[in-house]
Amino acid sequence: MRNEEFGLISDKEICEAIMSGEVIESYQQNEPYPSCLIYGETGKGRPLHIVCAYSET
């Protein structure tokens, strides 16, 4: 993970932000998989923006 202003972003924080977040932008035309931008917060209230690609299979 990348070192950020508030410290290292852990895998746990990413999962928390995705689970509590909402899709704020959708990129259906991205290749090889569609993706989206999610805004969410960790359990401690740390805000994160996460880009996720997904496959329907």
C-alpha positions in Angstrom: 0.0 0.0 0.0 1.0 3.6 -0.5 2.1 5.8 2.4 -0.4 8.6 2.7 -0.7 11.7 4.9 -2.6 9.8 7.6 -0.3 6.7 7.4 -0.3 3.4 5.6 -3.6 2.3 4.1 -4.3 -1.2 5.2 -6.3 -3.9 3.4 -8.8 -3.8 6.3 -9.4 -0.1 5.8 -10.0 -0.6 2.1 -12.5 -3.3 2.8 -14.3 -1.1 5.4 -14.5 1.8 3.0 -15.8 -0.4 0.2 -18.4 -2.0 2.4 -19.6 1.3 3.8 -19.2 3.4 0.7 -21.1 4.3 -2.4 -20.3 4.3 -6.1 -19.8 7.9 -7.1 -18.6 7.3 -10.7 -19.1 4.3 -13.1 -16.7 3.5 -15.9 -18.6 0.8 -17.9 -16.4 1.2 -21.0 -13.0 0.4 -19.2 -11.1 -2.5 -20.5 -10.5 -5.3 -19.8 -13.2 -4.9 -17.1 -15.7 -2.2 -16.2 -14.8 -0.3 -13.1 -16.1 2.2 -10.6 -15.0 4.9 -8.2 -16.2 4.3 -4.6 -16.1 6.8 -1.8 -16.3 5.4 1.7 -15.0 5.7 5.2 -13.1 3.3 7.4 -14.4 2.3 10.8 -12.3 5.1 12.3 -13.8 7.7 9.9 -10.9 7.9 7.5 -12.2 9.0 4.0 -11.0 6.9 1.1 -11.6 7.0 -2.7 -11.1 3.5 -4.3 -11.2 2.5 -7.9 -12.4 -1.1 -8.4 -12.6 -3.2 -11.5 -15.1 -6.1 -11.7 -15.9 -9.0 -13.8 -19.5 -10.4 -14.1 -18.2 -14.0 -14.4 
